[in-house]
Amino acid sequence: MESQNVRKLFLVDQFDRVHKELQRPIQAVAKTKSSINLGRTLQDEHLTEDEKVRRYIDELHRYLHLRDARTK
């Protein structure tokens, strides 16, 4: 009986997470993912400093102009 209750709670929790994620505005989700990519670029030890700078600038440009692309 207890395992059934745990399973139900898990399913409800998963549904709630998915539901909340679907309610978030697309722009907010895109900005969050872009922000995460900015951080990962700086922490990537496999990239040279020059490559980090180039990628960071590209990703920052995309992040800052994300809304502009959605409204056009």
Secondary structure as the mmCIF struct_conf table of DSSP 4:
data_model
#
loop_
_struct_conf.conf_type_id
_struct_conf.id
_struct_conf.beg_label_comp_id
_struct_conf.beg_label_asym_id
_struct_conf.beg_label_seq_id
_struct_conf.end_label_comp_id
_struct_conf.end_label_asym_id
_struct_conf.end_label_seq_id
HELX_RH_AL_P HELX_RH_AL_P1 GLU A 2 GLN A 23
BEND BEND1 ARG A 24 ARG A 24
HELX_RH_AL_P HELX_RH_AL_P2 ILE A 26 GLN A 43
TURN_TY1_P TURN_TY1_P1 GLU A 45 HIS A 46
BEND BEND2 LEU A 47 LEU A 47
HELX_RH_AL_P HELX_RH_AL_P3 GLU A 49 LEU A 64
TURN_TY1_P TURN_TY1_P2 HIS A 65 HIS A 65
HELX_RH_AL_P HELX_RH_AL_P4 LEU A 66 THR A 71
#
